[in-house]
């Protein structure tokens, strides 16, 4: 049996990965690309997966922004987005030239190390007590933009930047806004560069219902968490994503 060009096993895997990815997004405000792109790229071409997942994130999470608008740290986010906008074309230009596996290995290893340090309390000694100023925000945005264009995983620098320095609710809200802006920008550039082809449309069609269900479930889980639980969940999730990324890159 086939649907939109996918066999039964592929359909089941796409549904499960999309559901898991967007439960994570609904809870924390991030993580869907790291789970979804990492999982789907195990059996589908990255040039099909990355544009499709950018579109899925826009379709499933745009409605979250109005509800968290007042919690977003717009003062720092404008600088982060500025850096990301400038560097994303560079990342897309490097997409065909860089070894994506090596890039994911470096990013995942760094993410795992930071998450373990935060869970153990070690990083609390040197983490800033407030969100750094424009220069720091611009630099974080530039690194994230380059990663977003090159391998579709812009999240780690910005996630650490906010969750290490601001309240969990503010961090989640700001990340929701950040990822909506960056996904829109990367998707526009991918379309202009011919990367958003008809191959991505069937994947979007199959994954969208599962993605919407995942967002709904993730939001309900988030509402049951307090500040301490949310922070522990975020750093545990980042440690898990870092480990999974390392294993996939090594494979």
N, C-alpha and C positions, 0 to 999 in steps of 0.2 A: 504494500500500500504506500502511495506517495501523495503528498499534499504540497503544492507550490514548489515542487522539485525536491522535497525532503522526504527521506524514508522514515519509517515508523520509529526507529531508534533515534534518529536525528531529531524528530519532532518532540519526542519525550525529553531528550537532553536539553533542547532549546527551551521548552516550557519550564523545566526544573531550574535551569540556570537563571532564566529571566525572573522567575518568582523569587528565588533566593536573593538575587542582586537587588531587586527593588524593595524587598522587606528591609534589607540593610539600609537602603537609601531613605525609606520612610522613617526608620528609627533615628538614624544619625545625621541625615542630611548629606551624606556622601557614601562612597563605596560601591555604587552600582557599576561604574565603569571597571573598577579593579576586579570585581567578581565576574561581571558579565563578559567583558572583553577577554579576560584571562581564561575563563571557562570555554567560551565559544571558539576561541582561537585554537583550541586543542584539535578541533575537527573541521573548522571552516577557515577560509583564507582571511587574514587580517584586513586586507583591502575591502572585503565585504563586511566584516564584523564592525570595524571602527566607525564608518559613516552610519551604519544602521543603528548602532548603540547611541550615537550622538542624537539621532532623531528620536529614538525611544525615550531618552532622558527628557527631551523637550516636551514630548507629547504627554508624558506621565507626571511631570513635576511642576509644570508652569502654574497650576492652580494652588500650589503650596505657598507661593510668594506673598500674596495679599494677606494671608493669615499671620505671617511672621515679619511683615514689613517694618514695624516699629522696633523690633528687636535687632535688626541688622545694624552692624557697626559700619555705617556708610562712610565715615571719615577715613578709615583705613582701607576700606574695600575699594574705593575709587582708585587708590594708588596700586593696589594689587591687580585690579582689572586692567589698568593702564599698562603695567609691565607685561601682563599676559597677552594683551592685544598686540603689543610690539613684537613679542618673541614667538608667538604661535606660527606666523609664516615661516620663520627660520626652522622651526621643528618640522613643519610639513615639507619643507625643502630637503630636509635630511632624512625623510621617511624611507626613501628608497636606497639611501647611501649608507645608513648606519646599521650595525648589527643589532636588531631589536632584542634578541635574546640577551646580549651583553648589557644593553641599556636596562632591561627589566631586572637583571641580576644585581646591578649596582643600586637601583632605586629600591628594590625589595629588601636588600640587605641593610641599607640605611634605615628604611622604615622599621624593620624588625628591631634593630638596635635601639632606636629612639623609643619605640613602644615598650620594650623591656625595661629601659631606664626609667620611663615614666611610671610604669606599674610598680617598680621597686622603690620609687621615691627618690632615686639618686638625682634625676634631672631637676627635681623641684628646687635644688640648691642653686642652680644657675639659670633656671628659666626666669625671664623677665616678669615683673609683677604686674605689668600692663602691656598692652599691645604696642610694639615698637612704632616709631614714627614713619614719615613718608619714604625715607631712603630704604629702610628695612622692608617696608611693604612693597615697594617697587621692585626690589631685588627678588623677593619671594615670588611675585607675580611673573617676573621674567623667566625664572627657572621653571615655574609651573607651565607657562605658555609653551616653552620649548619642548617640555615633556608631553604636553597635550597634543601638539602637532606631530611629534615623532613617533610616539608609542601609545597615545590615547590614555595616559594616566597622569593627569595634571594634579591630582589631589594631594599626594603626600606632603609637599612643602607647605601648602596653605592649611591643611588640616592641623599639622603640628603647630604652625604659626598661631592659629586661633585657639585651639584647645589647650595649649600650654600657657595662654596668657589671659583668657577671658572666661566669663561664666559659660556653662554648658549650653544654656538656652540661646545666648548671644552667638556662640560659636556655631551652633546648628543653623540658626536663622541666616547668619552671614554666609555660611557655606552653601545653603540652598540658593541664595541670590547669586553667589559667585559662579556656581556650576551652571545655572541657567544662562548667564551672560557668556561664559566661555564656550559652552556647548553650541550656542547660537552662532558665535563668531567662527568656531572651528568648522561647523557644518556649512556655513556660507563659503568659507575658503575651500573646503573639500569639494563643494559643488562647482565652484569656479574653476578648480583645478582638474575637473573631470573624474574625481574619485567617487562621487555619489552617483553610481550607476544603477541600472535596473536590477543588478544582482542583489542590492541591499533591500529592495522593496519586499520580496517574499519573506525575508528574515524579519522585517518589521511587522508584517502581517501576522506571522505565526507567534512572535514574542509579545506583541502588544497586550492581548488580554491577560496574560500571566503577569506582565509588568504592572498593569493597573491594579490587579489583585494584590500584588506584593506591596505597592505603595499604601494601599488601604490598610492592610494588616500591620505594616510597619508603623504607621501613624498611631494606631491603637496601642501598640506596645510602648511607644515613646511616652504616651500620656500617663502611663503607669510607673514611670521611673522618676526617682528624685535625682538631685545634683550628683551625689556621690556614686550612685548606681550608673548614671549616664556616663560619667567620666571613666569609671572602671570598664564599662562596656565598650567605650570608644577605644581605649588603649588595648584592650584584649582583642577587639576586632582588628585593629591595625597590626598587632602581633601576628594574628592568624593570617591576614592578607599578605604580610611580609613573608611569612613562612611558605605560603602557597605560591607566591611569586618566585621565591628562590627555587623551589622544587620544579616549577614549570620552566624557568629559565635554564636550570641545569639539565633538565630533560631535553 
